[in-house]
Amino acid sequence: MKKILSLLALLVMTLTAFAADYTGHRTVTFGSMPSTESDDAVLTITDNGDNTFNVTFKDVINVDGNYTDNYGTFIFSNVAGTTENGVTTIDLSNLSASLENCALGLKEASDGVLFAKFNAEKAYAKFSAKIGSYYKSTISAEFGVNDFESTAAVIRVVPSTMKLQNSALTISSQPAAVQLAAATRSRQLSRKLIS
């Protein structure tokens, strides 16, 4: 009986989705209205455990003068992502998103485009989608900074040797065979001069 309960508990833990909240800068643009920026925006990414993710932009608002429009929380569910070198990338279009707590009473966004990159420490994500009952307007949001490319490095390995000459360390990128031939010639000349 204990084994069955242990296996059941293990199964439940494996099927549980893992979510990460990221807090940072976000810019929201609705239609032709001026953009609204905030520094305490929340992006939640939930790993469903099957290379799909739920990407949630919480409390998307736009401020125009004295008016604050709350478009709610945008949830892109079960979107496929690929992970390489610890960074997961999502780049999809033609998506729909569910809306929660939208002041306009809307429940869905259509024609969504979503791009996201994230790892355990940071996230960058942006989306655009159409919302509205009869007349649809474009809303977009961009969270974080896409600096994932700048952290990648290309390393080129060049064979080199080091040698100590007259108490100075020198590094040469010439192939070892060329260095050996030069050293042999140098020794031969030194021996001729000494004899």
C-alpha positions, 0 to 999 in steps of 0.5 A: 500500500505504501508503494502505491501511495508513493508512486501516486505521489511521485506521479502527481509531482511529475505532472505538476506544472512549474511556474516562474514569475518575472517582474520587470519593465513592460511597455503596453500600446493599444491602437494609436494611443500613447504607450504606457510603461511600468517597472513592476509588471509581472510575466508568468511562464508555466512549464507544462512539462511537455515542451509547451508553456503558458505565457501570462502577461498580468494586468495589462493596462494603458494610461491616457491622461486621467484614464486608465484602461485595464485590459486584464491578464492575457494568457497564451496557453500550451504554446510550443517552445524549444530549449537550447543552451538553457534558454527557451524560445517561443516564436509563434503566430496565429494564436488566441489568448484568453483574457481574465479580469478585462474591464471591457468584459472581453474573454479572448484575443485573436490573431496573436503573435508571441515571442519569448525567451527565458531561462531561470534568471530572466525573461523577455516576451512580447505579444500583439493581438486583436481585441474588441467585440465588433471593431477590433484594435491591436494591443501589444506589450513588451516585457523585459530586455532581449539581451539573450543574444549578447550573452552568447559567445563564439570561441575560436580555439587557435593552437598556441604554445608558451615558452620562457625566453630571457625571463619573458613569457611569450605566446605564439599562435604558430603551429607547433611544427613551425615553432619546433623548426624555428627553435631547431634552426636557432639552436644550430646557429647558436652552436655554430657561433660557439664553436 
